[in-house]
Amino acid sequence: MKLAVIGGGGVRSLMLAKSLAQNARELHFDEIVFMDNNPRKLEVYGALSREVARRIEPDLRFTLTQDPVQAVSDADYVITTIRVGEDDKRIDDERIALAHNVLGQETTGAAGLSFAMRSVPALARYCELIKRYAKPGAKVFNFTNPAGVVSQTLRDMGYDFAYGICDAPTGMLRSFAHLYGVDPETVTATCYGLNHLSFFDSIRFSGREMLPTLMDDERIYTQTDMRFFSPELTHKMGCILNEYLYYFFYREKAVQNILDAGVTRGEVIRDVNRHMTAELEKLEAARDFDACIRTYNKWQGTRSNQYMKNESGVSRPDPFCFDLTSRDDGGYAGVALRFIRAQQTGKPTEMIFCVPNAGAIPGLLDTDVVEISCTVRPDGTYTPHRIEHPAEIPMELIRRVKLYERYASRAIRNRSRDDAITSLMVHPLVNSYSLAETLVDEYLKSNRDYIEEWS
């Protein structure tokens, strides 16, 4: 089988290569292609990813290319993880919003609309190539942000082979498993909502309900990504929260913390990536592999430790270590591999990913893409788990943000300024017609080199 990665020159490609190589035999991968249209990044991170895979699974055919047709031809699965405009445009998106005292976070904030303006047209072109050149029935797993808007828009455009993937929900569950010393495979949950806006109203260890125990455990507020929330808020909501809900429940603090820090998340990542790339360019992947990994661990550790720090004021002191000898527990590629494993092993599996609602969450349209617990069957079909009695406050927020995503999808598909203004006008973190109009016009101007003309 063949798996292609569009955006294989990203800095997280090493982690993806490790996951794929460690699972290659079980999942019958004999060919993996990493494609990127940035030759410098492909030469550095693609080459290092190839060396990672070679050291784990020497018989695996692993190639690099700048040609998307070569990448997707006869592919069974495609992972898309692209950043149109790269780090500099992310910074522009963030700064435009912050200039108006609006959160610029690239998935939950106003900047997400701007990022989607650039992401969707590029992904649609790749989807057309996949339809034409990949194997019939090929599946696309999209990691490109903002995953909620992107997944909704691609589905609305008819690309029903595309699935939105995010590792935040499964990462949260893994952190609970590690905290209690249990096998992550024995931890299951009922999760519902939208990408970066999801709620866990049940978490089970080997079938035993653990939600009340977790909510009362002081350690989750210091040793997991529940560190961004107070126990009082958690008990008020009655559930475990996706970490990105911080931006909604602590909105003014997030904006002020960023302004006080004087630096955005995009600027932090840009500087980390620049330093890391400059150091890695002086090394050769095969000959200087150990030195490459030391450099990678140093800079990725800096990036990981500063995750949401400027926005929340809370450090994430989790040690980062990329180690070929450790068994990968999922991470970046784990959700996609879980889906593939169900197909390859013939065993149904439970997972959390972004799919059409199909009646699972009352109060939403069947066509609304939601992030939800699902059962995936060996034939590639899936069933979202029905949420019989979703809580009132989470649903109010879910409905409002889904309305934003619907209008954002329509705006991008029709290149409609008016729909874009409506989308931000109803967005809880903007919630103003005048601000929405200003932001849309500034984003259209900022993105003029990346998008066709909007009406």
Phi and psi in degrees as a GROMACS rama.xvg file:
@    title "Ramachandran Plot"
@    xaxis  label "Phi"
@    yaxis  label "Psi"
@TYPE xy
-120.213  135.809  LYS-2
-124.619  132.45  LEU-3
-114.357  144.08  ALA-4
-118.916  115.753  VAL-5
-91.3674  113.986  ILE-6
104.036  30.8496  GLY-7
-75.4855  2.71125  GLY-8
-100.24  12.3423  GLY-9
-73.044  162.043  GLY-10
-69.9858  -19.7169  VAL-11
-91.2859  6.76275  ARG-12
-62.6844  -30.6769  SER-13
-61.3863  -42.1732  LEU-14
-65.5143  -39.1009  MET-15
-65.3674  -44.1172  LEU-16
-61.562  -40.7497  ALA-17
-61.4175  -47.3649  LYS-18
-60.3711  -46.4971  SER-19
-65.3801  -43.4168  LEU-20
-66.9536  -40.3608  ALA-21
-66.2074  -26.1072  GLN-22
-104.187  3.29794  ASN-23
-59.8668  -44.8982  ALA-24
-68.5794  -45.8342  ARG-25
-61.7433  -37.5711  GLU-26
-98.7834  6.93761  LEU-27
65.0173  34.722  HIS-28
-81.5445  127.063  PHE-29
-116.954  -8.18486  ASP-30
-145.055  130.861  GLU-31
-130.44  133.05  ILE-32
-123.659  127.045  VAL-33
-104.3  120.86  PHE-34
-114.775  140.08  MET-35
-151.999  145.22  ASP-36
-91.6272  4.41117  ASN-37
-105.056  102.633  ASN-38
-62.1032  -33.7592  PRO-39
-64.8996  -47.4714  ARG-40
-66.2353  -38.1714  LYS-41
-65.2364  -37.2879  LEU-42
-68.5367  -34.138  GLU-43
-87.2753  -64.1191  VAL-44
-82.0181  -32.6612  TYR-45
-65.2433  -45.6209  GLY-46
-64.2384  -39.1266  ALA-47
-68.4946  -36.3134  LEU-48
-64.2236  -41.1818  SER-49
-61.8183  -39.1549  ARG-50
-68.7197  -37.3018  GLU-51
-57.6315  -49.6795  VAL-52
-64.0678  -39.7151  ALA-53
-62.757  -38.869  ARG-54
-73.8614  -25.9058  ARG-55
-86.6335  -44.6705  ILE-56
-138.349  84.4257  GLU-57
-59.3746  -27.881  PRO-58
-82.6643  -6.91588  ASP-59
-74.445  128.364  LEU-60
-79.2967  117.031  ARG-61
-129.538  114.742  PHE-62
-123.102  158.019  THR-63
-118.552  144.389  LEU-64
-156.705  155.606  THR-65
-101.022  0.433244  GLN-66
-98.3778  111.012  ASP-67
-66.1914  -30.6736  PRO-68
-65.8632  -45.2837  VAL-69
-59.9154  -38.6111  GLN-70
-65.5518  -46.0577  ALA-71
-92.8662  -10.3725  VAL-72
-59.009  124.145  SER-73
62.0805  21.368  ASP-74
-76.3518  141.448  ALA-75
-86.7935  -33.4612  ASP-76
-139.99  146.662  TYR-77
-133.178  131.377  VAL-78
-106.914  129.45  ILE-79
-112.461  125.158  THR-80
-146.876  81.1753  THR-81
-115.794  160.299  ILE-82
-137.412  92.1969  ARG-83
-70.5465  124.489  VAL-84
90.4869  -9.50347  GLY-85
54.2403  -158.872  GLU-86
-64.8847  -33.3046  ASP-87
-63.9621  -37.8716  ASP-88
-72.9746  -31.9907  LYS-89
-59.4566  -43.1683  ARG-90
-63.5413  -42.8571  ILE-91
-57.2021  -46.0996  ASP-92
-57.5438  -46.2089  ASP-93
-66.2963  -43.8562  GLU-94
-70.1164  -35.3484  ARG-95
-60.4809  -44.7651  ILE-96
-67.233  -46.5652  ALA-97
-63.1868  -29.0924  LEU-98
-61.7526  -20.4271  ALA-99
-109.82  17.8599  HIS-100
62.4413  30.6481  ASN-101
-113.256  140.681  VAL-102
-58.4572  131.531  LEU-103
-103.097  15.0682  GLY-104
-58.3204  138.278  GLN-105
-79.7744  -3.43681  GLU-106
-118.811  -47.4214  THR-107
-91.9916  -24.5427  THR-108
-88.4597  -175.406  GLY-109
-60.7251  -30.383  ALA-110
-61.4087  -22.5244  ALA-111
-59.9901  -36.251  GLY-112
-63.9453  -43.7526  LEU-113
-63.2135  -43.8568  SER-114
-62.3417  -40.7539  PHE-115
-66.0501  -34.1367  ALA-116
-55.3231  -37.5604  MET-117
-86.3473  -37.9285  ARG-118
-68.7699  -47.0543  SER-119
-63.2026  -48.1418  VAL-120
-57.9107  -39.2401  PRO-121
-67.0808  -43.2424  ALA-122
-66.2538  -35.8681  LEU-123
-62.5052  -38.6182  ALA-124
-64.5433  -40.5595  ARG-125
-66.0674  -38.1724  TYR-126
-63.6053  -36.7958  CYS-127
-64.2287  -40.1368  GLU-128
-65.24  -37.9259  LEU-129
-65.4105  -43.2611  ILE-130
-57.5777  -36.8572  LYS-131
-84.6575  -38.8981  ARG-132
-113.327  -23.7841  TYR-133
-76.2592  170.794  ALA-134
-66.6762  149.771  LYS-135
-57.1806  135.732  PRO-136
82.4963  7.88775  GLY-137
-60.8094  143.241  ALA-138
-107.637  143.329  LYS-139
-114.545  127.124  VAL-140
-109.96  113.081  PHE-141
-98.1036  119.901  ASN-142
-99.4685  -7.97702  PHE-143
-65.0442  131.342  THR-144
-84.7351  160.354  ASN-145
-75.1053  114.58  PRO-146
-58.2753  -33.7587  ALA-147
-65.5222  -53.6904  GLY-148
-65.8506  -42.0105  VAL-149
-62.1923  -46.8705  VAL-150
-63.1442  -42.6338  SER-151
-61.6695  -45.3667  GLN-152
-68.7914  -42.754  THR-153
-61.9009  -41.1614  LEU-154
-64.5216  -41.5889  ARG-155
-64.6064  -24.7546  ASP-156
-85.0439  -2.39095  MET-157
98.7155  4.6414  GLY-158
-88.116  75.1233  TYR-159
-79.3992  3.11838  ASP-160
-93.7906  3.48491  PHE-161
-100.986  132.191  ALA-162
-123.188  133.702  TYR-163
-80.9573  131.601  GLY-164
-125.788  136.861  ILE-165
-145.088  140.587  CYS-166
-95.4282  3.28646  ASP-167
-62.9103  -48.808  ALA-168
-62.0198  -46.3453  PRO-169
-69.4514  -30.9258  THR-170
-63.222  -38.9043  GLY-171
-63.2388  -44.6281  MET-172
-64.9374  -38.4832  LEU-173
-64.0761  -37.7037  ARG-174
-64.3149  -35.808  SER-175
-67.9359  -40.1456  PHE-176
-60.8745  -45.1861  ALA-177
-65.1832  -38.2212  HIS-178
-61.5206  -36.7271  LEU-179
-100.124  0.395058  TYR-180
68.8787  34.3797  GLY-181
-113.022  161.467  VAL-182
-67.2102  123.561  ASP-183
-54.9626  -27.2271  PRO-184
-69.1545  -16.8025  GLU-185
-91.8951  -1.81616  THR-186
-97.1074  120.657  VAL-187
-125.276  165.32  THR-188
-154.375  158.379  ALA-189
-103.612  112.559  THR-190
-123.204  136.62  CYS-191
-149.342  154.569  TYR-192
140.846  -141.88  GLY-193
-125.085  168.434  LEU-194
-58.8841  129.362  ASN-195
61.4111  21.2014  HIS-196
-150.547  51.4354  LEU-197
-117.508  157.108  SER-198
-129.584  139.753  PHE-199
-106.656  111.126  PHE-200
-103.488  5.84118  ASP-201
-157.82  131.202  SER-202
-133.915  126.593  ILE-203
-124.34  136.673  ARG-204
-104.63  113.114  PHE-205
50.2176  40.9434  SER-206
86.9758  -8.23804  GLY-207
-92.3588  125.2  ARG-208
-64.5216  127.326  GLU-209
-121.337  0.681586  MET-210
-56.7249  -52.0054  LEU-211
-59.8783  -39.3398  PRO-212
-62.5292  -44.8066  THR-213
-63.4925  -44.7115  LEU-214
-62.439  -28.3904  MET-215
-91.5627  -5.48501  ASP-216
-85.6394  112.315  ASP-217
-59.0045  -25.6665  GLU-218
-66.4533  -29.821  ARG-219
-67.3032  -21.668  ILE-220
-86.8549  0.495239  TYR-221
-128.151  -24.8706  THR-222
-115.336  2.25338  GLN-223
-134.482  178.909  THR-224
-76.2443  8.29423  ASP-225
-76.2281  -1.08556  MET-226
-62.2196  -17.564  ARG-227
-83.9621  -4.79941  PHE-228
-122.406  154.269  PHE-229
-86.7895  151.902  SER-230
-57.885  -32.1277  PRO-231
-63.4192  -43.0497  GLU-232
-65.71  -43.3137  LEU-233
-58.1941  -44.8853  THR-234
-70.5148  -33.2312  HIS-235
-61.6217  -41.2936  LYS-236
-79.29  -26.3201  MET-237
73.6999  23.5368  GLY-238
-159.667  168.517  CYS-239
-84.7164  143.156  ILE-240
-113.358  138.228  LEU-241
-58.4577  136.986  ASN-242
-58.3928  -27.4671  GLU-243
-72.2123  -10.0622  TYR-244
-68.0622  -13.4545  LEU-245
-51.5181  -40.5333  TYR-246
-68.0096  -23.3906  TYR-247
-88.776  -41.261  PHE-248
-87.2862  -13.5725  PHE-249
-130.265  44.2485  TYR-250
-55.0313  -54.1356  ARG-251
-67.9909  -32.1283  GLU-252
-68.3614  -40.2511  LYS-253
-60.6928  -48.1049  ALA-254
-63.3025  -46.3966  VAL-255
-65.6022  -38.8423  GLN-256
-61.7832  -40.2157  ASN-257
-66.0432  -44.7793  ILE-258
-62.6214  -40.6117  LEU-259
-66.6617  -37.4561  ASP-260
-67.8276  -28.973  ALA-261
75.927  6.33691  GLY-262
-144.629  140.265  VAL-263
-94.075  167.266  THR-264
-59.957  -40.7537  ARG-265
-60.3526  -38.9616  GLY-266
-69.3063  -36.731  GLU-267
-60.9135  -48.5389  VAL-268
-66.3419  -41.4216  ILE-269
-56.7456  -46.6386  ARG-270
-67.0786  -41.1107  ASP-271
-60.2068  -47.7289  VAL-272
-63.5385  -39.248  ASN-273
-62.9818  -47.3417  ARG-274
-65.0252  -44.6898  HIS-275
-63.9636  -44.9191  MET-276
-63.4149  -42.4907  THR-277
-61.7027  -39.5218  ALA-278
-72.0051  -40.8908  GLU-279
-69.4995  -29.6855  LEU-280
-63.7843  -22.1479  GLU-281
-82.5629  -7.08103  LYS-282
-113.309  160.728  LEU-283
-112.925  129.898  GLU-284
-54.8527  -48.5909  ALA-285
-76.644  -46.1379  ALA-286
-72.2479  -39.591  ARG-287
-111.361  37.7586  ASP-288
-58.9981  -46.7445  PHE-289
-62.21  -39.75  ASP-290
-66.3912  -37.1846  ALA-291
-61.162  -43.9479  CYS-292
-68.8074  -36.4374  ILE-293
-62.5155  -42.7928  ARG-294
-64.5355  -44.1499  THR-295
-62.1633  -45.3092  TYR-296
-62.6099  -39.1868  ASN-297
-61.2106  -50.8546  LYS-298
-79.3199  -37.5607  TRP-299
-68.228  -31.4007  GLN-300
-63.3088  -41.1393  GLY-301
-61.3269  -44.1964  THR-302
-63.9627  -46.6583  ARG-303
-63.9898  -41.6537  SER-304
-68.2053  -20.0735  ASN-305
-99.4342  10.3784  GLN-306
-58.3404  118.083  TYR-307
60.9554  11.5907  MET-308
-67.5585  -46.8019  LYS-309
-63.5344  -35.5561  ASN-310
-77.0171  -35.5051  GLU-311
-106.166  -21.0802  SER-312
76.9292  5.88339  GLY-313
-111.538  127.596  VAL-314
-78.074  154.93  SER-315
-118.842  81.8624  ARG-316
-79.801  31.2095  PRO-317
-74.0161  126.684  ASP-318
-67.0953  135.841  PRO-319
-103.616  129.57  PHE-320
-148.798  115.912  CYS-321
-90.6964  115.086  PHE-322
-134.903  120.634  ASP-323
-65.7896  -26.2217  LEU-324
-82.4683  -17.7764  THR-325
-82.9987  147.446  SER-326
-75.8746  126.739  ARG-327
-68.6508  134.2  ASP-328
-102.923  19.6526  ASP-329
121.951  -86.2464  GLY-330
56.0568  -132.458  GLY-331
-55.0177  -45.4386  TYR-332
-100.899  -4.11822  ALA-333
-57.8407  -38.4789  GLY-334
-68.0647  -45.4275  VAL-335
-61.6764  -42.6553  ALA-336
-66.4283  -30.3966  LEU-337
-63.9769  -42.2174  ARG-338
-62.8698  -47.71  PHE-339
-62.8687  -38.5557  ILE-340
-61.4347  -38.5666  ARG-341
-60.3567  -40.1437  ALA-342
-70.4655  -40.9202  GLN-343
-80.2808  -31.5515  GLN-344
-93.7913  -14.4528  THR-345
75.2583  18.1875  GLY-346
-114.958  124.162  LYS-347
-57.4075  148.251  PRO-348
-141.365  153.701  THR-349
-98.426  140.017  GLU-350
-157.602  166.463  MET-351
-115.13  119.963  ILE-352
-156.665  -177.643  PHE-353
-99.9608  115.567  CYS-354
-142.63  165.289  VAL-355
-59.6416  142.309  PRO-356
-60.3082  -45.3796  ASN-357
50.06  41.1811  ALA-358
83.7342  2.0605  GLY-359
-70.4942  -41.2319  ALA-360
-108.936  112.246  ILE-361
-58.8011  142.072  PRO-362
94.3788  -5.12551  GLY-363
-114.493  159.708  LEU-364
-72.8538  153.966  LEU-365
-60.7468  -31.8544  ASP-366
-86.97  -5.09857  THR-367
-66.9974  126.027  ASP-368
-77.2803  126.751  VAL-369
-125.864  161.53  VAL-370
-101.827  119.33  GLU-371
-156.495  153.914  ILE-372
-66.2295  135.209  SER-373
-136.759  159.136  CYS-374
-106.286  123.8  THR-375
-104.144  130.591  VAL-376
-100.86  162.687  ARG-377
-59.1955  -25.6708  PRO-378
-82.788  5.94556  ASP-379
88.7038  -4.77663  GLY-380
-80.3666  163.716  THR-381
-147.467  156.85  TYR-382
-130.569  115.262  THR-383
-65.7709  140.112  PRO-384
-75.8397  125.957  HIS-385
-68.5573  134.039  ARG-386
-99.57  102.897  ILE-387
-69.1056  -42.3659  GLU-388
-135.84  71.6509  HIS-389
-63.8457  145.987  PRO-390
-69.3657  151.447  ALA-391
-64.7348  -48.6206  GLU-392
-68.2893  -47.6451  ILE-393
-55.4798  -41.3159  PRO-394
-66.3395  -34.8065  MET-395
-60.4202  -43.1439  GLU-396
-71.4998  -42.1556  LEU-397
-59.8525  -46.3451  ILE-398
-61.7749  -41.169  ARG-399
-67.2709  -44.6532  ARG-400
-69.9553  -32.8758  VAL-401
-65.242  -35.8572  LYS-402
-61.0047  -43.4295  LEU-403
-56.8728  -46.336  TYR-404
-65.2029  -37.0353  GLU-405
-61.3313  -47.2042  ARG-406
-69.0928  -35.1845  TYR-407
-63.143  -42.4695  ALA-408
-60.2215  -46.7735  SER-409
-64.023  -39.6486  ARG-410
-61.6306  -45.0488  ALA-411
-69.9127  -41.6104  ILE-412
-65.7094  -36.2005  ARG-413
-101.962  0.968552  ASN-414
48.7853  52.6403  ARG-415
-107.511  113.869  SER-416
-60.9018  -40.6306  ARG-417
-62.796  -44.971  ASP-418
-66.282  -34.2737  ASP-419
-65.0833  -41.474  ALA-420
-62.5372  -43.2501  ILE-421
-60.794  -40.2997  THR-422
-60.5272  -47.1597  SER-423
-74.3747  -29.6843  LEU-424
-59.9528  -37.6902  MET-425
-91.5143  -8.33679  VAL-426
-65.6452  128.456  HIS-427
-57.6887  -27.0746  PRO-428
-89.8722  -1.25546  LEU-429
-117.615  -65.5089  VAL-430
57.0894  41.1201  ASN-431
-158.616  129.974  SER-432
-66.5004  -45.0356  TYR-433
-65.2625  -41.8748  SER-434
-64.9073  -41.9789  LEU-435
-60.101  -44.229  ALA-436
-61.6636  -45.1885  GLU-437
-63.2614  -46.9783  THR-438
-63.8235  -44.0254  LEU-439
-61.0679  -45.0688  VAL-440
-64.308  -38.2319  ASP-441
-70.6669  -36.1445  GLU-442
-69.8511  -38.3649  TYR-443
-62.627  -40.3226  LEU-444
-66.6575  -43.6444  LYS-445
-63.1847  -33.801  SER-446
-96.3891  9.57727  ASN-447
-59.634  -26.0578  ARG-448
-82.9207  -4.60671  ASP-449
-117.854  -13.2921  TYR-450
-131.033  158.051  ILE-451
-74.2049  169.233  GLU-452
-66.4517  135.471  GLU-453
-98.3086  153.342  TRP-454
